[in-house]
Amino acid sequence: MIKIYLCLGLLLLSFSTQAQGSGPGARAAALGNASVTLSDVWAVGNNAAGLGQVNRPVVGVYAENRYLLSALNTVAIAAAVPVGAVENNKAQNGVVGVELQRFGGKLYNEQRVGAGYGYRGGLVSVGARVDMLQLSIEGLGSRRAVALSLGGQAELIPKRLVFGAYLYNLNQAKLAEYQDERVPTVLKAGFSYRPTAKVSFNIETEKDVEQDANFKAGLEYRAIEKLALRAGFRSLTEETTGGIGFQAGALQIDYAAAWHAALGLSQHVGISLQFGKHP
């Protein structure tokens, strides 16, 4: 019975790990989670290097329901704050970010508290994150681990072509002695091509050391300045995605949906609010 519970917990962990490797945020979800080059508040979970481009304090909340199953719900809150003065649209001392995330239900749940830092210098950004992870299985107690992550972004062609890479859990944090179970280590890398200010096309490959590679792609089109239309797909889970983003002043609202042929619909909602004047 213990092994059955443990296997079920590890199965649920595989679902949540895909989310962690891909990161939170409804914008990312709509783009098929091709998110390694993004630079909004959810960069704290997608690629901490993207925090380096945040130029105002911002807070975001996020909710996800996967396949209409309450046991696979995710909720998160994140914040990013520039350190020191902001000059030339850049925080001179970098940007710090924090994220609190909870996945799962009564039988199994996972909680993460993460802190990240991103710094942009010229056309290159670097970032790092540390996670405190707690897994709880009903009847078996909890396990805790600390995961370290590193990331980078570089504008190969200024404002047109961006490369990003992110390594999650580089220290291969250990969860349990049983079968030497560890938090999955995930490497992802990709490009964002932005031919105009209205269009961006993201491609990305994500590789868990114990799973096949996951190819992801997403397209974002700004029909008008305040409205963005998005679409994407993920090869490993065979999901198509789509969504919309709307900006009203300092408020950003994003919605995404993903469709799996066998498992059905997943939905994602995110809201973020910026503070202070635009530099």
Order of alpha helices (4+ residues) and beta strands (2+ residues): alpha-alpha-alpha-beta-beta-beta-beta-beta-beta-beta-beta-beta-beta-beta-beta-beta-beta-beta-beta-beta-beta
